[in-house]
Each structure stands twice: as structure tokens, then as C-alpha cells.
């Protein structure tokens, strides 16, 4: 194993949007089998930890095409020492280590005093790949955002001590902030991993002069290839370097020398780097990528119904169903799945209303018009206006209505019904 990779993902680490980056990363590590483990510590306190691990492993097996194992290191204090050492042994032997959702401060508390930080540092210096996303990504730098404590509990913005694994790579003190372009707040600012502008500014003021922020958008990754000395932005968003409120953004597809990142943060120019100012926040931005897909398919469905294109409407329903299935392995905690199911129910109910009209007995639908014309025909016959009566009969026949004059009166039916 000669590759030395640190991959930072902003979110969506088990979503369809990141399948291609994951495959490309594995390809750089050589042919299968690559010893690969999911580190479950960040969500180890959650009651559904088993489910999160199972869904992540299924995602990598079915979508990425790689078998991964789980290194169970959920809680160190009071843990069976044999199981703890077995987990650390898996991590030591792994060429690819992945960690994602959960709580960064919980994970840091568990890892403190264990061999885990040294094992991760060994991958960076000696060979291997670390893929840290979402909450786990917050732990990589010198500074860590205690996001639950600030956003959910209301604690004042104060940095926590991170693993500081990136200093040998970037050369300076850095804070990694995933979910950098988060828009879940809708009408309130949840950018910068739910901090918003004023909290991030408050935290920046607590940094050392050399400190800076490395922001990674959702469904976006920054691939640091230490052997090659390159930093590549992959996925759908951007990577932002920010220092004391001044930001420079690198779009997806950009590859630059690693040393250009701290240079950009310190305001130095970086020849050949197509950096730009970050796009302003938009109130039209979907809360998550899946929210955006749901919104698109709802609009597509509405347009099909309005134009009477039933086949396209049904196709929209099926596409939404497939989309929700594809995102089932996403461990990001949002209400997008519930929103998608609700949208699906609304579509089906609306299709049902349309179908109700379609399956109704056609005689019921045209009966009132036929009866009206037959009454007019009877009046014409009583008035001996036989020409008018015949024209009404011919009109009904041409419209597919059979008219029969019987001793009991005029009867009718739809031809071929």
C-alpha cells in the first residue's frame, strides 16, 4: 500500500451522489480485496448504531462494489478489552478507514488515550486512506466544532480540541467544517455545519493567528493525495478556505497543489488556481440534495398531470420510488426520506383520483346527455317532425349510441358495451 490519502466529505457519504468518488478512491488503493473498515465510534452512543453500520456496509457493497468490515469501537470506558483491541487491530490492518455521522465530541472522548489517533496518523505518513465525513470530518483538524453542544444545547461557541491530523499535511492549524453550505434552516442561517455566520465569526476570533477554516460543502469531497501533493475537489459543491471572514472557494473538478490551500487561506496568490469568492446564500437552495430531487420530481409530476400525460405522471412516481430506494442507505439525519414518502403518497392519491374518472361506467358519464337528446327526439316525433327525430337518432348513432324503439318506450346503450 503506497497511496496516502485523506478524504474529507462534507456530507452525503453514503448517498448516490458520492458513489463515483468512492469508487475512484478505492481504485487508487489497488485491486480488491483492500482491507476496509467502518469506524463506528462517532454514532456509537446512538440506539440505532447497528442499523447505521449495516446500512453503510450495504451501501459500499451494493453501490460502490466493495466489501467493508465494521471496527466496533463504540465506547471505550467499560468496554471488553479484547473487543477493543480487536477493533484497533482491524484498523491497524486496514488500508481504508471510513467514519461518518454522529457526534464529534463523543468520538474524541472515546478515542482519547487509545491508539486510534496514532493509527490514523500512521496511515497518513506510511500509507493508507482515511475517509472522514460529516461529524467525523470535524475531528480531523486542530480545532473541532462541538456542533451538538452549540446547535442543540445552546452552549456558547467554543472550539474543542481536535485530532490535529492535518497539521503534518497542511502545515498550519486548521478547523475542518463539513456541511459548509447547509441550507436546512430554510429561513435561518445553518451554513457552516449549523453554526451560521455569527457563531463561525465568534469561533474564528478564538483561533491562533495562523488558524484558518477548511469548509467542505455537502455532497462534496476534498481528496488530499499526500504522495502526489495534490488536493482535488470532487462531488457537487465546493471547498472553501476562510480566514478571519475572508473566503476563497474552489469548485468541483479543481485540482491544486496541497500547499496552495494554506497559501490561499493566508491571502497569498496561488498560480493556476481558479479560485473564486463563494456564492451568496440563496433562499431557493434545497435543504438537501434529496430534497432537491423530490422537489424536481413533484414539479415533473404536476406538469404531466396538467398536460394530461398519464404515462409521464406514472414515470415520475416510479422515478421518485427508485430515488428513495437509492437513498435508503444514506446515513445523513434529515427528514428528506419522510418528505419523499409524503410526496409519493400525494402523487398516488392524485393518480387515484384521475383513475376514478377513467374507470367509471361510461353510461353514467354520458347518460344525462343521451337522455336529454332522446327527450328532444320524442318531442320531435310527437310534433311529427320526423326529419328532426331522425337527425337526432343519426347523431346519437354516430356518437356510438344505439337507439331502440320498443313498445315500452325508447331504450339506449353504448355500441359494443
ROKE-433007 format. One line per 10 residues: number of its first residue (from 1); their letters; for each residue x, y, z of C-alpha. Coordinates in nm, 3 decimals. Example, Ala and Ser with C-alpha at 12.3 -4.5 7.8 and 13.67 -1.06 7.14 Angstrom:
1	as	1.230:-0.450:0.780; 1.367:-0.106:0.714 .
This chain:
1	xxxxxxxxxx	0.000:0.000:0.000; 0.178:0.316:-0.116; -0.111:0.557:-0.157; -0.152:0.812:0.118; -0.495:0.970:0.102; -0.701:1.183:0.336; -1.053:1.233:0.204; -1.283:1.485:0.369; -1.651:1.469:0.276; -1.899:1.741:0.367 .
11	xxxxxxxxxx	-2.198:1.506:0.381; -2.378:1.250:0.166; -2.105:0.997:0.233; -2.348:0.708:0.180; -2.569:0.879:-0.078; -2.590:0.809:-0.453; -2.412:1.140:-0.518; -2.087:1.009:-0.371; -2.075:0.664:-0.531; -1.844:0.779:-0.811 .
21	xxxxxxxxxx	-1.591:0.949:-0.577; -1.587:0.641:-0.350; -1.519:0.411:-0.647; -1.240:0.637:-0.770; -1.080:0.641:-0.425; -1.088:0.263:-0.395; -0.942:0.229:-0.744; -0.639:0.430:-0.629; -0.581:0.181:-0.349; -0.537:-0.112:-0.584 .
31	xxxxxxxxxx	-0.734:-0.422:-0.679; -0.983:-0.583:-0.446; -0.959:-0.701:-0.176; -0.848:-0.382:0.001; -0.882:-0.428:0.379; -1.152:-0.174:0.458; -1.330:-0.089:0.782; -1.607:0.137:0.902; -1.520:0.300:1.234; -1.846:0.327:1.429 .
41	xxxxxxxxxx	-1.735:0.546:1.721; -1.900:0.877:1.617; -2.250:0.723:1.632; -2.163:0.464:1.895; -2.389:0.631:2.152; -2.697:0.606:1.930; -2.956:0.332:1.986; -2.963:0.258:1.612; -2.586:0.216:1.579; -2.626:-0.140:1.447 .
51	xxxxxxxxxx	-2.864:-0.017:1.177; -2.631:0.267:1.072; -2.339:0.024:1.039; -2.549:-0.226:0.844; -2.679:0.038:0.602; -2.332:0.179:0.544; -2.184:-0.167:0.478; -2.472:-0.245:0.240; -2.413:0.084:0.057; -2.047:0.009:-0.003 .
61	xxxxxxxxxx	-2.120:-0.350:-0.109; -2.413:-0.279:-0.340; -2.343:0.071:-0.472; -1.965:0.105:-0.456; -1.887:-0.263:-0.512; -1.650:-0.303:-0.219; -1.684:-0.522:0.087; -1.614:-0.338:0.410; -1.598:-0.464:0.767; -1.703:-0.279:1.083 .
71	xxxxxxxxxx	-1.448:-0.198:1.355; -1.666:-0.183:1.667; -1.519:0.084:1.891; -1.839:0.243:2.014; -1.743:0.305:2.374; -1.402:0.265:2.531; -1.484:0.308:2.900; -1.608:-0.020:3.041; -1.567:-0.199:2.708; -1.445:-0.554:2.684 .
81	xxxxxxxxxx	-1.066:-0.508:2.639; -1.047:-0.798:2.397; -1.313:-0.649:2.170; -1.150:-0.306:2.194; -0.810:-0.445:2.093; -0.973:-0.647:1.814; -1.124:-0.328:1.674; -0.790:-0.146:1.693; -0.621:-0.442:1.523; -0.870:-0.420:1.234 .
91	xxxxxxxxxx	-0.795:-0.050:1.198; -0.421:-0.111:1.206; -0.451:-0.367:0.927; -0.693:-0.167:0.714; -0.592:0.019:0.402; -0.916:0.219:0.400; -1.085:0.360:0.711; -1.421:0.533:0.699; -1.606:0.729:0.967; -1.909:0.947:0.925 .
101	xxxxxxxxxx	-2.220:1.063:1.111; -2.267:1.111:1.484; -2.110:1.341:1.741; -1.752:1.469:1.701; -1.703:1.536:2.071; -1.833:1.192:2.170; -1.590:1.032:1.926; -1.298:1.242:2.052; -1.373:1.146:2.413; -1.372:0.777:2.324 .
111	xxxxxxxxxx	-1.054:0.797:2.117; -0.859:0.994:2.379; -0.600:0.772:2.547; -0.631:0.496:2.285; -0.403:0.406:1.998; -0.661:0.530:1.747; -0.507:0.876:1.678; -0.165:0.719:1.623; -0.310:0.451:1.396; -0.474:0.719:1.181 .
121	xxxxxxxxxx	-0.152:0.922:1.174; 0.034:0.610:1.060; -0.197:0.584:0.755; -0.115:0.941:0.662; 0.261:0.900:0.700; 0.308:0.540:0.600; 0.033:0.452:0.355; -0.341:0.409:0.362; -0.661:0.601:0.316; -0.877:0.785:0.569 .
131	xxxxxxxxxx	-1.225:0.888:0.458; -1.382:1.106:0.724; -1.719:1.266:0.657; -1.973:1.479:0.837; -1.923:1.456:1.217; -1.602:1.255:1.181; -1.458:1.518:0.947; -1.492:1.776:1.224; -1.234:1.586:1.431; -0.950:1.598:1.177 .
141	xxxxxxxxxx	-0.821:1.948:1.242; -0.658:2.130:1.531; -0.997:2.278:1.617; -1.328:2.092:1.636; -1.677:2.238:1.639; -1.881:2.083:1.924; -2.181:2.104:1.699; -2.440:1.928:1.918; -2.346:2.131:2.221; -2.372:2.460:2.030 .
151	xxxxxxxxxx	-2.663:2.400:1.793; -2.882:2.170:2.004; -2.792:2.255:2.365; -2.721:2.625:2.326; -2.364:2.631:2.450; -2.154:2.936:2.368; -1.932:2.892:2.061; -1.603:2.745:2.186; -1.365:2.518:2.000; -1.293:2.166:2.120 .
161	xxxxxxxxxx	-0.952:2.007:2.074; -0.936:1.802:1.755; -0.707:1.518:1.649; -0.486:1.764:1.459; -0.409:1.503:1.195; -0.394:1.759:0.915; -0.110:1.972:1.050; 0.160:1.744:0.901; -0.025:1.769:0.570; -0.121:2.138:0.559 .
171	xxxxxxxxxx	0.145:2.279:0.789; -0.086:2.503:0.989; -0.367:2.492:1.243; -0.695:2.428:1.068; -1.059:2.366:1.154; -1.246:2.135:0.917; -1.612:2.230:0.879; -1.835:1.994:0.678; -2.195:2.076:0.580; -2.045:2.411:0.483 .
181	xxxxxxxxxx	-2.334:2.512:0.255; -2.609:2.356:0.466; -2.949:2.511:0.400; -3.173:2.300:0.624; -3.263:2.604:0.831; -3.470:2.745:0.548; -3.539:3.090:0.695; -3.245:3.089:0.936; -2.873:3.053:0.873; -2.746:2.696:0.913 .
191	xxxxxxxxxx	-2.441:2.727:0.691; -2.105:2.618:0.828; -2.231:2.298:0.993; -2.530:2.471:1.157; -2.316:2.748:1.308; -2.438:3.032:1.091; -2.225:3.338:1.024; -2.217:3.494:1.370; -2.113:3.178:1.552; -1.841:3.099:1.296 .
201	xxxxxxxxxx	-1.711:3.455:1.327; -1.704:3.417:1.705; -1.505:3.095:1.675; -1.262:3.248:1.426; -1.179:3.511:1.685; -1.066:3.232:1.919; -0.817:3.088:1.668; -0.445:3.144:1.668; -0.330:3.395:1.407; -0.223:3.112:1.181 .
211	xxxxxxxxxx	-0.555:2.929:1.214; -0.800:2.901:0.928; -1.116:2.719:0.825; -1.139:2.445:0.564; -1.506:2.420:0.462; -1.643:2.131:0.256; -1.989:2.158:0.103; -2.248:1.885:0.130; -2.217:1.601:-0.123; -1.864:1.718:-0.190 .
221	xxxxxxxxxx	-1.523:1.575:-0.111; -1.167:1.705:-0.083; -0.916:1.436:-0.178; -0.572:1.508:-0.033; -0.322:1.286:-0.213; -0.020:1.328:0.008; 0.211:1.121:-0.211; 0.124:1.326:-0.519; 0.099:1.653:-0.328; -0.242:1.736:-0.474 .
231	xxxxxxxxxx	-0.578:1.846:-0.340; -0.877:1.767:-0.562; -1.238:1.878:-0.518; -1.495:1.613:-0.615; -1.872:1.588:-0.593; -2.136:1.852:-0.647; -2.026:2.151:-0.438; -1.714:2.345:-0.347; -1.436:2.363:-0.092; -1.376:2.693:0.083 .
241	xxxxxxxxxx	-1.072:2.823:0.265; -1.154:3.103:0.507; -0.952:3.312:0.745; -1.096:3.590:0.959; -1.404:3.623:0.740; -1.225:3.629:0.404; -1.309:3.328:0.187; -1.187:3.168:-0.132; -1.385:2.890:-0.296; -1.258:2.602:-0.510 .
251	xxxxxxxxxx	-1.520:2.443:-0.739; -1.568:2.074:-0.800; -1.321:1.945:-1.056; -1.040:2.171:-0.934; -0.703:2.008:-0.851; -0.434:2.220:-0.690; -0.109:2.163:-0.501; -0.176:2.089:-0.134; 0.045:2.379:-0.027; -0.185:2.616:-0.218 .
261	xxxxxxxxxx	-0.459:2.563:0.043; -0.283:2.733:0.336; -0.145:2.991:0.094; -0.496:3.082:-0.019; -0.609:3.098:0.343; -0.331:3.343:0.424; -0.423:3.562:0.130; -0.130:3.464:-0.092; -0.183:3.407:-0.461; -0.175:3.056:-0.598 .
271	xxxxxxxxxx	-0.068:3.047:-0.964; -0.301:2.847:-1.185; -0.571:2.814:-0.921; -0.917:2.906:-1.048; -1.043:3.005:-0.706; -1.335:3.241:-0.662; -1.547:3.405:-0.398; -1.813:3.178:-0.252; -2.161:3.209:-0.399; -2.400:3.402:-0.174 .
281	xxxxxxxxxx	-2.654:3.200:0.020; -2.982:3.154:-0.165; -3.325:3.110:-0.011; -3.412:2.888:-0.310; -3.145:2.632:-0.228; -3.300:2.293:-0.139; -3.230:2.183:0.216; -3.051:1.869:0.094; -2.977:1.710:-0.241; -3.257:1.461:-0.182 .
291	xxxxxxxxxx	-3.497:1.745:-0.102; -3.400:1.894:-0.437; -3.469:1.569:-0.622; -3.808:1.535:-0.452; -3.897:1.890:-0.548; -3.791:1.828:-0.910; -3.997:1.511:-0.943; -4.303:1.673:-0.784; -4.284:1.953:-1.042; -4.237:1.699:-1.321 .
301	xxxxxxxxxx	-4.543:1.506:-1.198; -4.759:1.822:-1.174; -4.666:1.923:-1.528; -4.753:1.577:-1.662; -5.093:1.578:-1.491; -5.175:1.928:-1.611; -5.098:1.826:-1.970; -5.295:1.500:-1.940; -4.981:1.291:-1.993; -5.063:0.999:-1.764 .
311	xxxxxxxxxx	-4.763:0.791:-1.872; -4.523:1.069:-1.774; -4.703:1.114:-1.444; -4.666:0.745:-1.367; -4.300:0.763:-1.474; -4.245:1.044:-1.221; -4.393:0.828:-0.945; -4.169:0.536:-1.036; -3.862:0.762:-1.057; -3.934:0.901:-0.710 .
321	xxxxxxxxxx	-3.976:0.547:-0.578; -3.639:0.447:-0.727; -3.476:0.764:-0.595; -3.593:0.698:-0.240; -3.469:0.339:-0.264; -3.128:0.458:-0.388; -3.102:0.700:-0.094; -3.212:0.442:0.163; -2.851:0.381:0.267; -2.782:0.749:0.333 .
331	xxxxxxxxxx	-2.699:0.787:0.700; -2.744:1.165:0.697; -3.003:1.255:0.956; -3.266:1.468:0.786; -3.637:1.449:0.719; -3.585:1.408:0.342; -3.693:1.043:0.348; -4.019:1.127:0.524; -4.075:1.418:0.284; -4.022:1.187:-0.010 .
341	xxxxxxxxxx	-4.268:0.930:0.123; -4.526:1.204:0.178; -4.475:1.331:-0.178; -4.515:0.975:-0.307; -4.844:0.935:-0.119; -4.978:1.261:-0.261; -4.886:1.156:-0.615; -5.057:0.818:-0.576; -5.373:0.974:-0.431; -5.384:1.220:-0.721 .
351	xxxxxxxxxx	-5.337:0.942:-0.975; -5.615:0.753:-0.798; -5.850:1.049:-0.842; -5.771:1.056:-1.213; -5.819:0.681:-1.241; -6.154:0.702:-1.062; -6.288:0.909:-1.353; -6.135:0.671:-1.603; -6.288:0.351:-1.460; -6.637:0.495:-1.404 .
361	xxxxxxxxxx	-6.918:0.331:-1.610; -6.917:0.535:-1.933; -7.300:0.509:-1.949; -7.315:0.708:-1.624; -7.086:0.971:-1.767; -7.285:1.028:-2.091; -7.629:0.925:-1.968; -7.755:1.273:-1.887; -7.666:1.398:-2.235; -7.820:1.094:-2.411 .
371	xxxxxxxxxx	-8.141:1.125:-2.210; -8.167:1.491:-2.299; -8.129:1.420:-2.672; -8.381:1.132:-2.656; -8.634:1.359:-2.485; -8.583:1.610:-2.766; -8.628:1.328:-3.020; -8.953:1.215:-2.853; -9.083:1.572:-2.868; -8.997:1.591:-3.237 .
381	xxxxxxxxxx	-9.182:1.267:-3.304; -9.489:1.385:-3.114; -9.485:1.702:-3.324; -9.449:1.488:-3.636; -9.109:1.648:-3.707; -8.976:1.312:-3.818; -8.678:1.467:-4.001; -8.556:1.625:-3.677; -8.615:1.298:-3.489; -8.409:1.103:-3.745 .
391	xxxxxxxxxx	-8.124:1.354:-3.734; -8.109:1.320:-3.354; -8.104:0.940:-3.382; -7.830:0.953:-3.650; -7.630:1.192:-3.433; -7.650:0.950:-3.140; -7.553:0.652:-3.356; -7.255:0.839:-3.497; -7.150:0.906:-3.136; -7.163:0.533:-3.056 .
401	xxxxxxxxxx	-7.511:0.525:-2.901; -7.752:0.254:-3.013; -8.120:0.367:-3.007; -8.401:0.110:-2.994; -8.773:0.199:-3.014; -8.972:-0.064:-2.821; -9.338:-0.093:-2.715; -9.227:0.013:-2.368; -9.050:0.325:-2.494; -8.710:0.422:-2.628 .
411	xxxxxxx	-8.411:0.232:-2.495; -8.040:0.306:-2.549; -7.699:0.160:-2.488; -7.343:0.224:-2.593; -7.249:0.030:-2.906; -7.021:-0.260:-2.816; -7.069:-0.213:-2.442 .
